[in-house]
Amino acid sequence: MRQGREDGPVGPGCGRGNRAPCPSHPGSSSDGVRAAHERLRQLAGTLERQFLGKDEIIRLLMIAVVAGEHCVLLGPRAPPRAR
């Protein structure tokens, strides 16, 4: 066995080591993937209701979060708030 970066020893098959079996192989369970997908859809729906007209930005931010990447938002400044 070879050493994984974070997971310790990594066994044969899919390169996934001691984590859940790969969904593309027979006999594996994809319930965790479905649950994560549903939670992300719920989160996106909640954010879209809070930030009207920002659906594309929310979708792109969600992709960045899932991919573990950084995201920079550029645009006009928000108007100052009235006191």
Protein Blocks (a to p, Z undefined) as FASTA:
>chain_A
ZZdfklopadeehhlojaccdfkbghiacklmmmmmmmmmmmmmmmmmmmghilmmmmmm
mmmmmnopacdddddddddddZZ
